């Protein structure tokens, strides 16, 4: 028994010894990781940042590209016999800044590289690269920053910036490291994973003075970086450029959509800024200045601004009333200005002419017919039931919720329901007369410009829309399956045909006449939105051609007065530009560019 126990103990000791010897052999002979660690004084890893994917418009025109920029890295342990005065002169630093930066680097790590000077431009790097070998412990790491051939679509593209601690903590796959750049907003954020690519690494061998002698083990351990995937967007660059030009000096939005696909052709937010300002070494200075501007150029109005829709909403009211059979196409009402103020036009009117001339009192009656249909002897309960039915239609059209465009930050707008008014007035304490401002698209109803353009697409398609989107191709693959995101509405087709007829007549002889363009059939509806804080806002939605429509558009110009002036003019010019490729009414273009819409 004792002998057997001694054998077991001897075997155990022998096994443990064998394991230790095998591990030692692996560490000292076989493992490249430990070989690198043993030679870390002369071998340094250099991260190779991948080229971020570039962005094109729908025709393959370049919108966003990359340009190289240089970070000066430091390994504090290797900084020896440094001529600080010469170094500061070459890199345009003061002695205090040098000392602070070196102290910060030592605090991070004495032996690991960290950024000493960030964002050295190519011109400065060219002037000093030959003298870098005189400064042991310092080397340059190349990466790229964004460059924009045309200063357009700033808020749509978004910008990239250094990853923050919260984003690092949220990185569950461990891709990012401190100091990495990441998409912060816009398409850069939405498509970060596709655009970023995959980092690589190469190992360089340096002598005691820090002079690079070549690659380690002839590059056997190097890993090449993988470029990010390119994006092909739905944007029409020429249309976008023209839209931004027309909106110069104005506050507001333009959204143009291909109604047959949901592809966004133009997305104008005004005022805007040159996106090159937020791509480079002066990011913080420029971002701070933009953030302080009172006109909020960083605010992406097409998807974030929420406005009362005004008279364009009369189209929605008419569709609901026709579908609910509480209104006929032949129903006539007088333009009774005791009910609501209105501009001069013929009276009484039937529905089509009420839309053509945008009669306010007419839609006072329409809304009452929808909300006040007698379903209960209690007026308050009747209004409650009617409002919920009204809300159901609007929400099915994509109002009161985000449409799902491929951009972060899209707002939902506001479709006020019975719970909304219960909180405001108290349950059982509001009825049709309480919420009458909704009849002409005012009051608590709020819609984004994107939702307005999408509704124009709904009418253009006679009852359906595709989810609006900005990217049609990622790398070589389509971004969306062909039929994905199609939404059908529960409105009879004949009602949409009637509404389109009324919109066409509005252009040919009604309030939308400035959108009229020779040789193109345009359907449009204007609106003038009451503004308690200054001049009224101008709005217009339109689509064209009437058959096989190519563009649906919404224009919203803040503080510009009547929609028939600013908004209808801009809509007509953009439709002409998109369909004809030229402008045949220079007088109208000059009128818009001048921007004096009150005379």
Protein Blocks (a to p, Z undefined) as FASTA:
>chain_A
ZZmmmmmmmmmmmmmmmmmmmmmmmmmmmmmklmmmmmmmmgccddddddddddddfkop
afbdcdddddddddfklmghiafklmmmmnopafklmmmmmmmmmmmomkbccdfbghia
fklmmmmmmmmmmmghiacddddddddfbaghklmnopaddddfklmmmmmnomacghia
cdfbhjllmmmmmmnopaddddddddfkopafbdehhhmmpccdddddddddfbdfklmm
mmmmmmgoiacddddddfknopafbdcddddddfklmgcjklmmmmmmmmmpmnlpmbcf
klmpccdebjmlmmmmmmmmmmnopacfklccdddfklpgcddddddddfklmmmnopak
lmmmmmmmmmmpcfbfblklmmmmmmmmmmmmmmmnopaiaehiacehiaebjaddfklm
mmmnoghiacfklmmmmmnopajbccdfklmmmmmmmmmnoopacdddfbfbghjbcfbd
fkgoiacddddfklmmmmmmmmmmmmmopmklmmpcghiacdddddddddfkbccddddd
ddddfbopfbdcddddehklpaklmmmmmmmmmmmmmmnopafblmlmmmmmnopakZZ
